[in-house]
């Protein structure tokens, strides 16, 4: 019985959802991009997270993500969100040169 309760608890705490958000501004920016050189683009990521309702910890900033990826010109960005019972994490990823 203890094993069943432990398994149920782990299943509930591990369950969650995730989605990727694509803001409208992203499509306006991407309409002016030459995608022929996408392989040469660099990427940077910045996240914010929360545990047990405390936080957020982090910034989820496009500027910080660009700095982390050493990107001078952002061509495209996207964000994603992971939500679990006790924890969430939201990130932004930027791509550019």
Wavefront OBJ file of the C-alpha trace (Angstrom):
o trace
v 0.000 0.000 0.000
v 2.843 2.404 0.794
v 4.356 1.765 -2.624
v 1.047 2.622 -4.287
v 0.720 5.864 -2.318
v 4.323 6.802 -3.116
v 3.782 6.068 -6.820
v 0.568 8.115 -6.846
v 2.305 11.028 -5.126
v 5.226 10.989 -7.556
v 2.817 10.823 -10.506
v 0.818 13.808 -9.260
v 3.882 15.929 -8.490
v 5.518 15.037 -11.796
v 2.439 15.731 -13.890
v 2.360 19.041 -15.657
v 1.884 20.829 -18.898
v 4.001 22.821 -21.271
v 3.360 25.149 -24.187
v 5.225 27.455 -26.514
v 3.980 30.972 -27.063
v 4.648 32.901 -30.252
v 3.871 36.598 -29.773
v 2.424 38.614 -32.650
v 5.470 40.889 -32.719
v 7.575 37.868 -33.597
v 5.749 37.441 -36.903
v 6.216 41.091 -37.814
v 9.946 40.804 -37.172
v 10.279 37.479 -38.991
v 8.585 38.803 -42.149
v 11.723 40.903 -42.808
v 14.301 38.195 -42.176
v 16.375 36.295 -44.696
v 16.096 32.723 -43.441
v 18.812 31.458 -45.809
v 21.482 31.890 -43.132
v 19.561 30.444 -40.144
v 22.328 27.891 -39.540
v 24.691 30.768 -38.691
v 22.378 32.277 -36.055
v 23.283 32.133 -32.382
v 20.772 31.674 -29.589
v 20.426 32.822 -26.000
v 17.933 31.882 -23.300
v 16.750 33.544 -20.093
v 14.229 32.091 -17.653
v 12.162 32.882 -14.605
v 10.903 30.204 -12.250
v 8.870 29.761 -9.106
v 8.661 27.005 -6.516
v 5.811 26.686 -4.008
v 4.525 30.101 -5.027
v 7.788 31.818 -4.118
v 9.409 33.920 -6.769
v 9.659 34.502 -9.607
v 13.380 33.986 -9.625
v 14.998 35.245 -12.827
v 13.978 37.826 -15.397
v 12.744 36.137 -18.625
v 14.200 39.102 -20.494
v 14.894 39.324 -24.220
v 17.790 41.689 -23.471
v 19.385 39.304 -20.951
v 18.880 36.347 -23.300
v 20.597 38.284 -26.102
v 23.502 39.130 -23.784
v 23.845 35.478 -22.726
v 23.998 34.428 -26.385
v 26.324 37.298 -27.358
v 23.734 38.449 -29.896
v 23.952 41.995 -31.241
v 20.902 41.836 -33.543
v 17.842 39.813 -32.533
v 16.081 38.339 -35.550
v 13.511 36.131 -33.873
v 12.345 35.114 -30.412
v 9.979 32.683 -28.784
v 8.929 31.870 -25.253
v 7.825 28.714 -23.521
v 6.198 27.842 -20.236
v 6.392 24.649 -18.170
v 3.912 24.246 -15.344
v 3.954 21.481 -12.772
v 1.989 21.157 -9.551
v 4.528 22.925 -7.330
v 6.878 24.510 -9.857
v 6.738 26.624 -13.019
v 9.412 27.850 -15.402
v 8.959 30.444 -18.139
v 11.723 31.164 -20.648
v 12.437 33.334 -23.641
v 14.809 32.225 -26.404
v 16.261 34.744 -28.851
v 17.971 34.038 -32.151
v 20.193 36.341 -34.152
v 23.712 37.413 -35.033
l 1 2 3 4 5 6 7 8 9 10 11 12 13 14 15 16 17 18 19 20 21 22 23 24 25 26 27 28 29 30 31 32 33 34 35 36 37 38 39 40 41 42 43 44 45 46 47 48 49 50 51 52 53 54 55 56 57 58 59 60 61 62 63 64 65 66 67 68 69 70 71 72 73 74 75 76 77 78 79 80 81 82 83 84 85 86 87 88 89 90 91 92 93 94 95 96 97
